[in-house]
């Protein structure tokens, strides 16, 4: 496979994963927000995760850690925050299933 095509497919898959995951966390926040009871800590954590994922690249640039062309670093920061959300979500589900 052509190296440029492979790189584009790789980056496209990463972006698709990130966008889908960001939207899923946002939907989870909105769904828990609309429940009859007040939103708990996990709803707020979900919102903070979405905001952190979206602004991570801007924060890295502003801090002087990254340049605007550091796409790989931005993807890792974005996906790292979302994957951390998934870990916390899995732990939360596990604790609730044991009750």
Secondary structure, DSSP 8 states (H G I E B T S, - for coil): --HHHHHHHHHHHHHHHHHHHHHHHHHHHHHHHTSSS---HHHHHHHHHHHHHHHHHHHHHHTTS--TT-HHHHHHHHHHHHHHHHHHHHHHHHHHHH-
